Amino acid sequence: MDTLSYKTISANKATVNKAWLLVDAEGETLGRLSSKVANLLRGKHKPSFTPHVDCGDNVVVINAEKISLSGNKWADKTYQRYTGYPGGQRFTSAKELLDKNPASIIEKAVKGMLPKNKLGADLFRNLKVYAGSEHGQEAQKPTAVNLKDIK
């Protein structure tokens, strides 16, 4: 009965194959793009997915400044932060954040879709977001990914 072996393969750091993927955010909706990028970072698209291991790919997102939001969210969506002082709660609209730092909009959206633990922090380090079409990862030769093909 040796011939039929149904053992679950569990990935670890040594057996994981990490690739570099390039995602173009031009004209994409923020939430839909972010959920697909989070799945790529997590590795859920791979048959060797293991929940407690960083088995996802490294993702480079370009054209973050050309992201789209539906409805009136550019004015209504707010990002909250706290300065650390009493009465130091500050709010920023999505439009103000786009003008100041376009990459942070995608980073905040993807970070909120990753696990809230050490694994999530490690996965977040595999994400690189750039406002324009130029990126600093040419040496890694990232493979362009069409988000329409990803379920």
C-alpha positions in Angstrom: 0.0 0.0 0.0 3.1 2.2 -0.2 2.3 3.3 -3.7 -0.5 5.6 -2.7 0.9 8.1 -0.3 -1.5 11.0 0.6 0.8 13.0 2.8 0.1 16.7 3.1 3.1 18.7 1.9 3.8 21.5 4.4 6.0 24.3 3.0 8.9 25.9 5.0 11.5 28.6 4.3 13.8 26.1 2.6 11.2 24.7 0.2 9.4 27.9 -0.8 9.9 29.3 -4.3 9.5 33.0 -4.2 9.0 34.9 -7.5 9.0 38.6 -8.3 5.7 39.9 -9.7 5.0 43.3 -11.3 1.5 44.7 -11.0 0.3 47.8 -12.9 -2.2 49.8 -10.8 -3.3 52.1 -13.6 -7.1 52.4 -13.7 -7.6 49.7 -11.1 -10.0 50.1 -8.2 -8.2 50.3 -4.9 -10.0 47.5 -2.9 -10.0 45.0 -5.8 -6.3 45.6 -6.5 -5.4 45.4 -2.8 -7.2 42.1 -2.2 -5.5 40.5 -5.2 -2.1 41.8 -4.2 -2.6 40.6 -0.6 -3.4 37.1 -1.9 -0.2 37.1 -4.0 1.8 38.2 -1.0 0.2 35.5 1.2 0.8 32.8 -1.4 -2.8 31.6 -1.6 -2.6 31.2 -5.4 0.0 28.4 -4.9 -0.8 24.7 -4.4 1.9 24.6 -1.7 0.1 27.3 0.4 0.8 26.8 4.1 -1.0 29.2 6.5 1.9 29.8 9.0 4.7 30.2 6.5 5.7 33.2 4.2 5.2 31.3 1.0 4.0 34.2 -1.1 5.7 36.1 -3.9 7.5 39.5 -3.8 5.1 42.0 -5.5 6.1 45.3 -7.1 3.2 47.7 -7.7 3.7 50.6 -10.2 1.6 53.6 -11.1 0.1 54.0 -7.7 -0.8 57.6 -8.5 -3.3 56.4 -11.2 -5.4 54.3 -8.8 -9.2 54.9 -8.9 -11.8 55.0 -6.2 -15.5 54.7 -6.9 -18.2 57.2 -5.9 -17.2 60.2 -3.8 -14.5 58.4 -1.9 -11.7 60.8 -2.9 -13.4 63.3 -0.6 -15.2 61.1 1.9 -12.6 58.4 2.7 -10.5 59.4 5.6 -7.3 58.1 7.1 -6.8 58.5 10.8 -3.5 58.8 12.7 -2.5 59.9 16.2 0.4 62.2 17.0 0.9 60.9 20.5 -0.2 64.1 22.2 -3.5 64.8 23.9 -6.0 66.0 21.3 -3.6 64.9 18.6 -6.0 62.8 16.5 -5.5 63.8 12.8 -7.6 63.0 9.7 -6.5 63.0 6.1 -8.7 62.6 3.1 -7.8 60.2 0.3 -7.2 63.1 -2.1 -4.8 64.8 0.3 -2.9 61.5 0.8 -2.8 60.9 -3.0 -1.2 64.3 -3.4 1.3 63.8 -0.6 2.3 60.1 -0.9 0.4 58.0 -3.5 2.1 54.8 -2.6 0.8 54.9 1.0 -2.8 54.5 -0.1 -2.1 51.1 -1.6 0.3 50.2 1.3 -2.4 51.0 3.9 -5.1 49.0 2.0 -2.9 45.9 1.5 -1.6 46.0 5.1 -5.2 46.0 6.4 -5.8 42.7 4.4 -2.8 40.9 5.8 -2.7 38.9 9.1 -2.2 41.1 12.2 0.8 39.3 13.6 4.6 38.7 12.9 3.8 36.8 9.7 1.8 39.8 8.4 4.7 42.1 9.1 7.0 39.8 7.2 4.6 39.5 4.3 4.3 43.3 4.2 8.0 43.6 3.7 7.6 41.7 0.4 5.6 44.6 -1.1 7.2 47.5 -3.0 4.9 50.3 -4.2 6.0 53.1 -6.6 4.0 56.2 -7.6 5.3 56.2 -11.2 6.1 53.7 -13.8 9.8 53.5 -12.8 10.8 51.0 -10.1 14.0 50.0 -8.5 13.6 46.2 -8.9 14.8 45.8 -12.5 17.6 43.5 -11.3 15.1 41.0 -9.9 13.4 40.8 -13.4 9.8 40.8 -12.1 7.2 39.0 -14.2 4.2 41.2 -15.3 0.9 39.9 -13.9 -2.5 40.7 -15.3 -4.9 41.1 -12.4 -7.9 40.2 -14.6 -6.5 36.7 -14.9 -6.3 36.3 -11.1 -9.5 35.1 -9.5 
